[in-house]
Amino acid sequence: LLSHFLSHKQTMSLARFSSKFPALKSSIFCTRAFAPSVSRSVFIQKFSTSHFQLDSHPDFEPQRKVPDNRFKAKLESMQDVIERDIDENPVILYMKGSSAFPECGFSRAVVQVLDSYAIKYATRNMNADIPMKEALKVFSDWPTIPQLYVNGEFVGGCDIILQMHKDGELESVFDGIERKESSKKRNLV
């Protein structure tokens, strides 16, 4: 139908545009259907992608915010704390909440997996310090919490831990890790 009103190139451009903006797709087609008296040139001028260029102006390009020097210094000091945590604890879980009271289902799932192996592990509540949470994401280059570190190595987040547990691969990761004698775990603030 569109080829009747538009050239092949314009039809393809309009199809690409409408696939990116499905809400507009129906309005573009309905306008032509209910306004048959609109000439081909007016239709093209009104609804061609030349008016809807996605990258038409530099203001609309994605931009990365560059942190100022104060933020960089604070980020580096927080990353030093993270490195110290990882060096001092054979197993550490950065999570939302504590092992006794996880504040999200993903953190709860990882705590349950770790408890099933009866290993000693430390936790740090990332909800208590939001800038520290962002520093951890930069440090590990991993966008989500929880994050598990074993012997200084980043193991993964909830999805990876659960998959490794299901596949039986997690037991070998915990080889040589001290097992807990009591139900008390070490929680860091």
C-alpha positions as CSV (number, residue, x, y, z in Angstrom):
1,L,0.0,0.0,0.0
2,L,2.7,2.5,0.9
3,S,4.5,1.9,-2.4
4,H,1.5,3.5,-4.1
5,F,2.2,6.8,-2.3
6,L,6.0,6.6,-1.6
7,S,9.1,5.6,-3.4
8,H,10.8,2.3,-2.4
9,K,13.5,4.2,-0.5
10,Q,11.0,6.3,1.4
11,T,8.9,3.2,2.1
12,M,12.0,1.5,3.6
13,S,12.9,4.5,5.6
14,L,9.4,4.8,6.9
15,A,9.3,1.1,7.8
16,R,12.6,1.4,9.8
17,F,11.3,4.5,11.5
18,S,8.0,3.0,12.4
19,S,9.7,-0.2,13.7
20,K,11.6,2.0,16.2
21,F,8.5,3.9,17.2
22,P,5.6,1.4,17.0
23,A,3.1,3.9,18.6
24,L,3.6,6.2,15.6
25,K,3.3,3.5,13.0
26,S,-0.5,3.2,13.3
27,S,-1.0,7.0,13.2
28,I,1.1,7.3,10.1
29,F,-0.9,4.7,8.2
30,C,-4.2,5.9,9.6
31,T,-3.5,9.5,8.6
32,R,-3.1,8.4,4.9
33,A,-6.1,6.1,5.1
34,F,-8.5,8.8,6.5
35,A,-7.1,11.7,4.5
36,P,-7.0,10.3,0.9
37,S,-7.3,13.8,-0.5
38,V,-3.8,14.6,0.8
39,S,-1.5,14.7,-2.1
40,R,1.5,12.4,-2.4
41,S,4.0,15.3,-1.9
42,V,2.2,16.6,1.2
43,F,2.1,13.1,2.6
44,I,5.8,12.6,2.0
45,Q,6.7,16.0,3.4
46,K,4.6,15.4,6.5
47,F,5.5,11.8,7.2
48,S,8.9,11.1,5.7
49,T,11.8,10.3,8.0
50,S,13.5,13.5,7.1
51,H,11.5,15.2,9.8
52,F,12.2,12.4,12.3
53,Q,15.9,11.9,12.0
54,L,17.0,10.1,15.1
55,D,20.5,11.5,15.1
56,S,19.7,14.8,13.5
57,H,21.3,17.0,16.2
58,P,24.3,16.4,18.5
59,D,22.1,17.3,21.5
60,F,20.2,14.1,21.0
61,E,23.3,11.9,20.9
62,P,24.0,9.7,24.0
63,Q,26.5,11.5,26.2
64,R,28.6,10.1,28.9
65,K,28.9,12.2,32.0
66,V,32.5,12.8,33.0
67,P,32.8,12.8,36.8
68,D,34.7,15.7,38.3
69,N,38.0,15.2,40.2
70,R,36.3,15.1,43.6
71,F,34.1,12.2,42.5
72,K,37.1,10.4,41.0
73,A,39.1,10.7,44.2
74,K,36.1,9.4,46.3
75,L,35.6,6.6,43.8
76,E,39.2,5.6,44.1
77,S,39.1,5.6,47.9
78,M,35.9,3.4,47.8
79,Q,37.5,1.0,45.4
80,D,40.4,0.8,47.8
81,V,37.9,-0.3,50.5
82,I,36.5,-2.9,48.1
83,E,40.0,-4.2,47.3
84,R,40.7,-4.4,51.1
85,D,37.4,-6.3,51.7
86,I,38.3,-8.8,48.9
87,D,41.8,-9.3,50.2
88,E,40.8,-9.8,53.8
89,N,37.9,-12.2,53.2
90,P,38.3,-15.4,51.3
91,V,34.5,-15.3,50.4
92,I,32.6,-12.0,50.4
93,L,29.2,-11.3,49.1
94,Y,28.2,-7.7,48.2
95,M,24.5,-7.7,48.6
96,K,21.4,-5.7,49.4
97,G,20.7,-6.1,53.1
98,S,22.5,-8.6,55.3
99,S,22.6,-12.4,55.3
100,A,20.1,-12.5,58.1
101,F,17.8,-10.0,56.4
102,P,18.3,-9.8,52.6
103,E,16.6,-6.9,51.1
104,C,16.0,-8.4,47.6
105,G,15.2,-11.8,46.2
106,F,18.4,-12.1,44.2
107,S,20.5,-11.5,47.4
108,R,18.3,-14.0,49.3
109,A,18.8,-16.6,46.6
110,V,22.6,-16.3,46.7
111,V,22.6,-16.4,50.6
112,Q,20.6,-19.6,50.5
113,V,23.1,-21.1,48.0
114,L,26.1,-20.1,50.1
115,D,24.4,-21.4,53.3
116,S,23.8,-24.8,51.6
117,Y,27.6,-25.2,51.2
118,A,28.1,-24.3,54.9
119,I,31.1,-22.0,54.1
120,K,32.2,-19.0,56.1
121,Y,31.6,-15.8,54.2
122,A,31.4,-12.1,54.9
123,T,28.8,-9.7,53.5
124,R,28.6,-6.0,52.9
125,N,25.2,-4.2,52.7
126,M,25.4,-2.1,49.6
127,N,22.1,-0.4,50.3
128,A,23.7,1.3,53.3
129,D,26.1,3.2,51.1
130,I,24.8,4.0,47.6
131,P,28.1,5.6,46.4
132,M,29.9,2.4,47.4
133,K,27.4,0.4,45.4
134,E,28.2,2.5,42.3
135,A,31.9,2.1,43.0
136,L,31.5,-1.7,43.2
137,K,29.8,-1.7,39.8
138,V,32.7,0.3,38.3
139,F,35.3,-1.9,40.1
140,S,33.8,-5.2,38.8
141,D,32.4,-3.9,35.6
142,W,29.2,-5.8,36.5
143,P,26.0,-3.8,36.6
144,T,24.0,-5.7,39.2
145,I,24.0,-6.6,42.9
146,P,24.7,-9.2,44.5
147,Q,28.3,-9.9,43.6
148,L,30.3,-12.8,44.9
149,Y,34.1,-12.8,45.3
150,V,36.0,-16.0,46.2
151,N,39.7,-15.9,46.9
152,G,40.0,-12.5,45.3
153,E,38.2,-13.5,42.1
154,F,34.9,-12.2,40.9
155,V,32.6,-15.3,40.5
156,G,29.4,-13.6,39.4
157,G,26.0,-12.3,40.2
158,C,22.8,-14.2,41.2
159,D,22.2,-15.8,37.8
160,I,25.7,-17.1,37.4
161,I,25.8,-18.4,41.0
162,L,22.5,-20.2,40.6
163,Q,23.6,-21.8,37.3
164,M,26.9,-22.9,38.8
165,H,25.1,-24.4,41.7
166,K,22.6,-26.3,39.5
167,D,25.5,-27.6,37.3
168,G,27.6,-28.6,40.4
169,E,30.4,-26.3,39.5
170,L,30.2,-24.2,42.7
171,E,31.6,-26.9,45.0
172,S,35.0,-26.7,43.2
173,V,35.1,-22.9,43.6
174,F,34.8,-23.4,47.4
175,D,37.6,-26.0,47.6
176,G,39.9,-24.9,50.5
177,I,37.4,-22.4,51.9
178,E,36.8,-22.7,55.7
179,R,33.5,-24.3,56.6
180,K,31.5,-22.7,59.3
181,E,31.1,-24.3,62.7
182,S,28.1,-22.2,63.9
183,S,25.3,-20.4,62.2
184,K,27.0,-16.9,62.7
185,K,28.3,-15.2,59.7
186,R,30.5,-12.1,59.6
187,N,28.5,-9.1,58.4
188,L,30.3,-5.9,57.4
189,V,28.4,-2.6,57.5
